[in-house]
Amino acid sequence: MFDTAAPNFDAPIIGGAKLVAIDLATNKIRRTYTFTKDVVLDTTYLNDVRVDL
């Protein structure tokens, strides 16, 4: 799950944007990745994730 932390497409809440890895077999959170304020700017809207295994 990707939480943009940008309610109503407004500026993101500082420290709120995160990527949450959920184990679909157990429906439990496996890990949460947060993003710093130098990555998520006021003009940023995070909406795509790419995973390279």
N, C-alpha and C positions, 0 to 999 in steps of 0.2 A: 504494500500500500504506500502511496506517495501522498504526503500531506504538504501542500504548497504553503500553508500558513498565510494565505492571502484571501481573507474573507471578502466575498463579493468582488473578486478580482482587483482588490485595492492593494496598497503597498503591503508587503509581507510583514508579519509580526516578527520582530527581532528574536532570533533563536528558536523560532517555531517550525521552520521547514525541516522535514525529516522523511527518510525512507525507512519503512518498517518491513522487515522480513518475517513472514508468517508461515509457519509449518502447516500446510493444508491438511496433513494427516491427523494432527492433534489440535488444530485451530489455536495454537499458542504462538506468541511472539518469540521469534528466535533471536532477533537482533534489531537494534534501532540505530540508524546512521543519521547524525545531525549535520547541519551545514553552518559554517561560520558566516558572520555578517559581511565578510569580504567576498563571499561567493554569492550570497543572496542579497542583491542590492534592492533599493526602493523601486527600481524599474524592472526588476527581474520577476518573471513568472515561470516557475519550474513546472514542466508538464511532460517531459520525456525522460525515460530511463533506458540505458543500454547496459547489458550485462555481458561481459566477455569471460567465459569460463576457461 
